[in-house]
Amino acid sequence: MNNQIKAIAIVLLLWLVTSIQVSAQHLSDRYFGISEQDFTDTIKVQIWDGAIIIPVEIEGETKNLMFDTGAGMGFWVGSVEEWMRPTGDNYTIYDAQDRKKETAIMEIPSIKMGNLTIKGYRVVVDDALSNFTCGIIDGAFGFDLAAKGISFKFDTKDSLLIMTSNHKIFASEEKGRARVKYKDYSIRPKVWAQLPFARPKMLFDMGAIGGWFGLPQDLLDLWSKNDPKIKQQLDAMTVNVDTTVMTYAGLFGASYDTVINGELCIPEITVGDIILKNVWVTTATHNRAIGSSFLKHVSLIIDAPKKSFYFIPNDGNPEIMVNNRSRGLDWVSAEEGDTLGAMKLIVRKGTEAYEKGLRTGDYLISANGTPITCQCDYMLLTRQEKVRRDCRLILSF
């Protein structure tokens, strides 16, 4: 089938590694060191769908490391490099799908981040995510960086990172703002979110690129079973339910699950003093999490000594109209050896794309005239400034 569909805005939700966890013994050991004890530094960063990408220097080369609060320690995308040092330690690692394996931990001797040098930072090394990160990031810092006692401000309005050992630097900005205490379970911060029907504890996952909120269907089913009023509220907010295929990217590759996927329109969600309006939430997720898209509208202060977040709206208005409803399109990789195309379409019934004749299983051939030979062709194309600005693609199937 070769139909050209114009003016379809595509949203690619890529949930990266969100659950790198290690044993309690490892978490209690702040193994890495920093070069300064009294410092404040400002770094220009990139913002990718709310995710923070920090340029650092390793072995004389510039590398891009994402700041991933959803990971308990660092990870590296690709193969083991010559300059990495084996630690001799192995730990059980869990990915976003709760799959686990024993994985060797490597050590990066020195990372220069602005004027700060981080010595002996440990990472999990795996190349399974390279098909999804497409050279955009080389790896990530985990939340253990904040557990070291360093405070951060992620200024997403001006694309700046301010890091400091002196938490009083941010005192004037914190004054008058809601203090969002976090619990760093497995060194991954969890915060309370106020929904109309519940107040769940959510993983604040800056590594969940392009995600807003994830609420697992089994959790909603449990709430509905225990409280008929909650069931009534959820039924009223549920706009669409169908059986669909969803893609999950994890530390060990991708998996495609056929699930009953509910789509909810939640009129209001409050995190701290930030009020999100008209939030569309999918239930096809394994994680109860807040993703990086939250930071497209707010800047974040992590006050490490207080174990607190402070969210600052970039336009001064704490109420954010989200309107993030999916177009009902998703992608899965074609099977190995398939010569018809590199990516297959997943389309929800009743959507604009479905009405125009697209069906699940159709192959994506090109976008804006560029042949799509792998998933990275598509991802890198959608990062171009023109495409981001007008949010439109001309697709050929």
Secondary structure in CASP SS format (residue, H / E / C, confidence):
PFRMAT SS
TARGET T0000
AUTHOR 0000-0000-0000
METHOD secondary structure of the structure
MODEL  1
M C 1.00
N C 1.00
N C 1.00
Q E 1.00
I E 1.00
K E 1.00
A E 1.00
I E 1.00
A C 1.00
I C 1.00
V C 1.00
L C 1.00
L C 1.00
L C 1.00
W C 1.00
L C 1.00
V C 1.00
T C 1.00
S C 1.00
I C 1.00
Q C 1.00
V C 1.00
S C 1.00
A H 1.00
Q H 1.00
H H 1.00
L H 1.00
S C 1.00
D C 1.00
R C 1.00
Y C 1.00
F C 1.00
G E 1.00
I E 1.00
S C 1.00
E C 1.00
Q C 1.00
D C 1.00
F C 1.00
T E 1.00
D E 1.00
T E 1.00
I E 1.00
K E 1.00
V C 1.00
Q E 1.00
I E 1.00
W E 1.00
D C 1.00
G C 1.00
A E 1.00
I E 1.00
I E 1.00
I E 1.00
P E 1.00
V E 1.00
E E 1.00
I E 1.00
E C 1.00
G C 1.00
E E 1.00
T E 1.00
K E 1.00
N E 1.00
L E 1.00
M E 1.00
F E 1.00
D C 1.00
T C 1.00
G C 1.00
A C 1.00
G C 1.00
M C 1.00
G E 1.00
F E 1.00
W E 1.00
V E 1.00
G C 1.00
S C 1.00
V C 1.00
E C 1.00
E C 1.00
W C 1.00
M C 1.00
R E 1.00
P E 1.00
T E 1.00
G E 1.00
D E 1.00
N E 1.00
Y E 1.00
T E 1.00
I E 1.00
Y E 1.00
D C 1.00
A C 1.00
Q C 1.00
D C 1.00
R C 1.00
K E 1.00
K E 1.00
E E 1.00
T E 1.00
A E 1.00
I E 1.00
M E 1.00
E E 1.00
I E 1.00
P E 1.00
S E 1.00
I E 1.00
K E 1.00
M E 1.00
G C 1.00
N C 1.00
L E 1.00
T E 1.00
I E 1.00
K E 1.00
G E 1.00
Y E 1.00
R E 1.00
V E 1.00
V E 1.00
V E 1.00
D E 1.00
D C 1.00
A C 1.00
L C 1.00
S H 1.00
N H 1.00
F H 1.00
T H 1.00
C C 1.00
G C 1.00
I C 1.00
I C 1.00
D C 1.00
G E 1.00
A E 1.00
F E 1.00
G C 1.00
F C 1.00
D H 1.00
L H 1.00
A H 1.00
A H 1.00
K C 1.00
G C 1.00
I C 1.00
S E 1.00
F E 1.00
K E 1.00
F E 1.00
D E 1.00
T C 1.00
K C 1.00
D C 1.00
S C 1.00
L E 1.00
L E 1.00
I E 1.00
M E 1.00
T E 1.00
S C 1.00
N C 1.00
H H 1.00
K H 1.00
I H 1.00
F H 1.00
A H 1.00
S H 1.00
E H 1.00
E H 1.00
K C 1.00
G C 1.00
R C 1.00
A C 1.00
R C 1.00
V E 1.00
K E 1.00
Y C 1.00
K E 1.00
D E 1.00
Y E 1.00
S C 1.00
I C 1.00
R E 1.00
P E 1.00
K E 1.00
V E 1.00
W E 1.00
A C 1.00
Q E 1.00
L C 1.00
P C 1.00
F C 1.00
A C 1.00
R C 1.00
P C 1.00
K E 1.00
M E 1.00
L E 1.00
F E 1.00
D C 1.00
M C 1.00
G C 1.00
A C 1.00
I C 1.00
G C 1.00
G C 1.00
W C 1.00
F E 1.00
G E 1.00
L C 1.00
P C 1.00
Q H 1.00
D H 1.00
L H 1.00
L H 1.00
D H 1.00
L H 1.00
W H 1.00
S H 1.00
K H 1.00
N H 1.00
D C 1.00
P H 1.00
K H 1.00
I H 1.00
K H 1.00
Q H 1.00
Q H 1.00
L H 1.00
D H 1.00
A H 1.00
M H 1.00
T E 1.00
V E 1.00
N E 1.00
V E 1.00
D E 1.00
T E 1.00
T E 1.00
V E 1.00
M E 1.00
T E 1.00
Y E 1.00
A E 1.00
G E 1.00
L C 1.00
F C 1.00
G E 1.00
A E 1.00
S E 1.00
Y E 1.00
D E 1.00
T E 1.00
V E 1.00
I E 1.00
N E 1.00
G E 1.00
E E 1.00
L E 1.00
C E 1.00
I E 1.00
P E 1.00
E E 1.00
I E 1.00
T E 1.00
V E 1.00
G C 1.00
D C 1.00
I E 1.00
I E 1.00
L E 1.00
K E 1.00
N E 1.00
V E 1.00
W E 1.00
V E 1.00
T E 1.00
T C 1.00
A C 1.00
T C 1.00
H C 1.00
N C 1.00
R C 1.00
A E 1.00
I E 1.00
G C 1.00
S H 1.00
S H 1.00
F H 1.00
L H 1.00
K H 1.00
H C 1.00
V E 1.00
S E 1.00
L E 1.00
I E 1.00
I E 1.00
D E 1.00
A C 1.00
P C 1.00
K C 1.00
K C 1.00
S E 1.00
F E 1.00
Y E 1.00
F E 1.00
I E 1.00
P E 1.00
N C 1.00
D C 1.00
G C 1.00
N C 1.00
P C 1.00
E E 1.00
I E 1.00
M E 1.00
V C 1.00
N C 1.00
N C 1.00
R C 1.00
S C 1.00
R C 1.00
G C 1.00
L E 1.00
D E 1.00
W E 1.00
V E 1.00
S E 1.00
A C 1.00
E C 1.00
E C 1.00
G C 1.00
D C 1.00
T C 1.00
L C 1.00
G C 1.00
A C 1.00
M E 1.00
K E 1.00
L E 1.00
I E 1.00
V E 1.00
R C 1.00
K C 1.00
G C 1.00
T C 1.00
E H 1.00
A H 1.00
Y H 1.00
E H 1.00
K C 1.00
G C 1.00
L C 1.00
R C 1.00
T C 1.00
G C 1.00
D C 1.00
Y E 1.00
L E 1.00
I C 1.00
S E 1.00
A E 1.00
N C 1.00
G C 1.00
T E 1.00
P E 1.00
I C 1.00
T C 1.00
C C 1.00
Q H 1.00
C H 1.00
D H 1.00
Y H 1.00
M H 1.00
L H 1.00
L H 1.00
T H 1.00
R C 1.00
Q C 1.00
E H 1.00
K H 1.00
V H 1.00
R H 1.00
R H 1.00
D H 1.00
C C 1.00
R C 1.00
L E 1.00
I E 1.00
L E 1.00
S E 1.00
F C 1.00
END
